[in-house]
Amino acid sequence: MSAMKLPLPALGLFRKLDAKPATEEDAQRPFDSVLFAVVTALLGVGLVMVYSASAVEGAIKYHDPQFFLLRQSVYVVAALGVLLLASKFDYHKIHKLTYPILGLAVVMLVAVLTRAGHAAGGAARWISIGPVHVQPAEYTKLALVLWLAYSLAKKGEQVRGFSVGFVPHVIVCVILIALCMKQPDFGSAIVVAVLTFSLLLVAGARMGYIGLSGLIGIVGGYFALRHKEYRWNRLMAWMDLEHHRGDTGYQAYQSLIAIGSGEKTGMGLGHGYQTLYLPEAHTDFIGAVVGEEFGFVGLAVLVALYVTLFVRGLRAAFRAPDDYGTFIAYGISVLFAFQAAFNMSVILAIAPTKGLTLPFVSFGGSSLIVCSAAAGIMLNISRQGSDAPAAPVEAPRANARQGGARRGAKS
């Protein structure tokens, strides 16, 4: 049975790399139009809401209400170009670039910690290239997904082993987490961990290894929080937001006021007041502005878009022609879903404040370009996926694939 027909990849039965180039027939097939529509809708929502959330700050700081809108417009145009290009680039060819892509991510993370890094808000998370600030952590998330997809598909059944299938992936994960924490960027470190263990789980790694590593990670996370005063204070403020509404919990408290003010249908586009009080409303807390100006209905629509994005991503993963495509689409789906869920949890004070953007919506070029590249890859996978009902695979072809998978696992 073909791997793409199995409903539960976590069973560890997806075991083919099959890095074959797309055929001419694949190139002519349409990609997932629903997925494309959701991504473009989110880009449009982001552009409108960035303007609404940043007009006041732009006028005060830069004497131009459209300061952030103009920059976000450039980012959106570039993001659409990247999205379309990536959707037409055969994802099988990416596996040849896996290690250079991952290596570049590591080099960029190291460069952030040197003089090449640009510091803001007490953290060095950007590399300045003229007027453009690149955030390596955003690029690293996609690079990690591509590397894990290639490595897990290549190893096949060996992924269940400790020394071959588990340890190498955890080592890379720990290195990337350490580099993120050094910036410091606790939010991105969490995303790296979630991506790694989600893909290990779906590839069929032993639950005992994942569970033990998860416990170690929780203990490590506690010490990371406890031994940095600002992180601990942020956690304490989240636990008692009313008491800390004038200091550490200010952003989260103002976010709740914005969402509460919106009630069911909101105050109307551009009519919200919390953009006067909520710092950096156009970045991590842009969801709060949506809540104030469009109310519960607006937030519900936004959540529905992300749920649809996740579901269509899983659809592409299940219908991918090989494990490599399955793991890439699944990893990207988890990346989008986790960041969106965590960001929405922060604006509702369900989770402590962390610097994770709302995919496709928050202001910023790095996140927008990387998310669009990831979505484009997922669209290409959907183009090559099968829409046909499950059917037996011809014996000679199946045997050839199994042989190839065994050779790939030993290489």
N, C-alpha and C positions, 0 to 999 in steps of 0.2 A: 504493500500500500504506500502510496506517495505520502511524504512527510506533510505536505501542505493540506492533506485531508484530515489530519488528526486534530481533534478538538482540544486536547490537553498537552501542550508542548512540555509541561513540567514533568511528564512521565519519562522524559529523557529519550524519546524515540525519534527525535529530529536529529538525524545523524548523517547529513550529506552536505558537503561544501559545494560541489557541482558548480564551480566558478566558470560557467559557460557564458560567452558573450550573447547579448540579446540578438535575436534573429530579426530579419526585416519585418516579419509579421508582428513581432513584439513592438517594434518601433512605431508601427502604424496603429497599434491598439490605443484607445483612449485611456487616460489615467482616471483615477477616482474623482469624478466631478464634484461629489459631495465634500470630499476632503479638501479639494481646491477651493470650493466656495466658502467653507468654514474658515480656512486660513485667510483668504482675502477679506472676509467679513471682519475678522479680528483685527487685521491691519487697518481697515477703515475705521472701526470703533476706536482703535488706539490713536489714530491721527486726530479724530474729532475730540476725544477726551483729553489728549495732551494739550490741545489748544485751550480747552475750557479750564483745565486744571493749572495751566502755567501762565495764562495771560497777565494775571496780576503780578506775579513774580518777575516776569519778563519786563513789564512796564516799570517796576520799581528798581530792579537791578541793572537793566540794560536799556531802559527808556524805549523799549519796543515790545508791545504786547505779543507780537508774532515771532519773537526771537526763537522760542523753542519750537513753534509750529514749522517755521522754515527749515530748521535742522531736521526735525522729524520727517518732513516731507521728502527731503533728500534721502534719508535713511529708508523710507518706505519704497521709493522708486528703486533704490539699489536692491532692497530686499526682494521686490517682485522680479527683478532681473535675475537674481541669484536663484530664486524659487523656480523660475522657468528653465534656467540652464541646468540646474540639478535634476529637474524632472526628466530631462532628455538625455542625461548622462547615464549610461548603463552602470548600475551599481556594482556589477561583478568586477568592473575594472578598478574599483576603489581598493580592493584587497591588496593590490600590488603596492599601494601607497600607504598601507596601514602603519608600518613602523616609522616612515618619515613624518606622517601626520602626528603620531603619538610623540615622537621625538621633538617635533616643533613645539608641541604643547608644553613639554617639560622645560625646554629652553626658554620659552616665553614666561613661564611661571618663575623660573630662576631669575630672568632678566628684570622682572617686577621688583625683586628684592635688592637690585643694584641701583646705581645712579640712573639707569634708564627708566626706572619706575616713577610713576607720578602719584603723589600722595594727596588724598582729600578725605576729610572727615575722620582723620586719625588712622587711616588705612592706606597702604600702598597696593592698589589693585589694578593699576592701569599702566600702559606703556604709551608715552607720548610720541606720535609721529606727526610732527607739524601741529596743525590745529586739531588733529584727530586723536582721540584717546581710545586705545584698544584695551579691552578687558580680557586677558588670557584665560581666566577661569571659565568664561562662557564657551570659548573655543575648546577648552579641555574636556568639557562634558560630552560634546559630540565626538571628539577624538577618542575618548574612553569607550564610548558605545561601539564605534567602528572597530577598535582593537579587540574588545571583548567578543564581538560577533565573529570576527575572523578566527580568533584563537579558539573559542569554544566549538565552532563548527569544524575546525581542523582537527581538534583532539578527539572528537567523536565520543566513544564510550570511555575513553581515558579520563574524561572530565569527572568521573566518579571516584577517581583515585586522588589521594591526598597530595603526593609530591608533584604529580604532573598536572592534574586537573584543578587543584584548589590553590595550592601555595603560590604559584607564579602570579595568578590573578589578584590574590590578596596582597602580595608584595607591591605590585604596581599601584593598587588602590591605596595602600598605606603611604607610598611615596607621594602620590598626588594629594592626599589628605594633608600630609605634613607641609607640603609647599603652600597649600591653600591656607592652612592655619598660621603659617609664618607671616602672611600679608597684614593682618589676619582677616580671614574670610570663612567664618564658621558655617555659614549657610551653604556655600559651595562645597565645603568638606562633607556636609551631610548628604548633599545630592550625589557626590561621587560614591559614597558608601552605599546609598540606596540603589544606584544604578548597578554597581558591581554585584551586590547580593541578589538583586532581582534577576539579573541575567544568569547568575550561577544557579539560582533556583529553577528557572525555566529550562535551563540546559540539562538538568538532572543531577546536579551535584548533591552529595549526601546531606541530608537535613541535619545530621549531627554536627558536621563541620560548620554549616551555616549558623546553626543555633549557638554553638560555642563561640564563634567569632562575633555573633551579634551581642552576646553577653559581655565579651571583652570590649566591644565597641561602646556599649552603654556605660561601662565603668570608666573607659577612657574619656567619653564625653562628659561624664560627671566631673572628673578631675580637671578637664579643660575649662569647664564652667566655674568650678570652685576656686581655681587658682588664678583667675583673671577677674579683678574686682569689677570692671565694667560689665562683664558678662553676667556675673552673679547678681549685680545690682539690677540689671535688666530683667533677670528672671524673678527677683523679689518684687520688682515693680509690677510685673505681669500678674503675679499672684495677689497683689493688693493694689489694683489700679487706681481706686478712689483715693488712697492715701498718697500715691505718687503722681497724681494727675498734673502737678505743676513742675515736675522734674523729669525723672527717667521715663515715666509712663506717659509723658505729654502727647507724643504722636498717637499712641494707641487710644488714648482717651478722646482726643479730637476726632479720631477716625470713627469711634462709636457715636459721637455726637452727630457727625455727618450722616452716617447711615440711619440713625434714629430720626434725624430731621427729614429724611427722604420719605419716610413712611411707606405707603403702598406704591404710589406712582411717581414720587419725586417732585422736586421744585421746578423742574424744567432746565433744559440745557443752558448753561451759562448763568443760571440764577442761584447757584449754591453760594453759601457764605463761608464755608469752611476752608476754601482755598486761601482765605485771608489769614487763617490761623494754623493750618496743617502744613508743616515744613515739607518741602520736596514732594508736594502732592502729585506731581506728574510722573514720579518714578515708582517707588515701591508701594505707595498708598493710593494709586490711581483708582483702584477698585472702590475706595471710600467715596471718591468724587462721583463715580457711577451710581453708588447707592444713594447719595444725596440728591443728585439731579434727576435720576430715573427711578428711584425707590426700589422696593422689593422686586418689582417686575423687571427692572433693568438688570439687577444682580442675577435674577433667575434666568434671564435670557443669556447673560454672560456665562453662567455655569453650564447652561444647556449647550452652548457652543463648545466649551471645553470637554464636556462629556461626549459630544458627537465626535470631536477630534480624537479622543482616546479610543472610542469604539471603532472608528474607521481605521485607526492605526492598527488595532488588534486584528481587524478584518484583513488588512494588507499583510500582516504577519502570518495569519493562518493560511492565506492563499498564496504565499510566496512559493516560488518553484524550488527552493532549497533552504537549508538551515541558515545559511549566511544571511539571506534576505529576511528570514523569520526573526532572527536575533536582532538585526538592525532595526526593523520596524517595531519590534516589541520594545527595545531599549529606548528608541525615540519617543514612543507612546508613553512610556513610564516617565521619561524626562519632562515632557509637556504636562502630564497629569499631576505629577508630584509637585512641580513648581507652582502650577496654578492652584492646587489644593492648599499648599502651604501659604502662598501669598494671601489667598482668600481667608484662611484661618487667622492670619496675622491681623488683617483689617477688622476682623470680628472679635479680636482679642481672645481667640480660642488657642492660639499659640503665641509664644514670645516673639517680639520684633526681631526679624532677621532680614538681611539685605538680599532677598530673592525677588526678582522681577516677575511681573505678570506677563507670560509669553505673548509676544506679538502686540501687546497693548502698552506696556510701560515705555517711557521715553528712554532712548539709548540706542546707539548704532550697533554695538557689539552683540547684544542679546538679539536684536531684530535680525541681523544678517545671519547669525548662527542658527537661530530658530528657523529661518526661511530656507537655509541650506538643508537642514535636517528634514523639514517638511518636503522639500523637493526630492530628496532621496527616497522618502517614503512614497511619494507619488510615483517615482520610477519603479519601485517595487510593486505598487498596485498595478502599474501598466503591464508588468510581466507575470502577474499572478493569474491564477486560473479561476474563471467564473463557472466552470463546468462542474456538474455533480461528481461525487467521488466515483472512481472507476478503477478496476484493476490495471496495474501497469504491466506491460508485456514482459514476459519472463527474461528474455535476453537483455533488455534495457535495464531491468531492475537489478539483474546480476552484475551488469557492468557498473552500475552506480555503487552497489555494495562493495564491489572490489575496489573502486576508486576511493570510497570512504575509508576502507581498511588501510589502503596505501597512504591516504592523507593522514590517518591517525598515527601511522608509524613514522612519518617523515619528520 
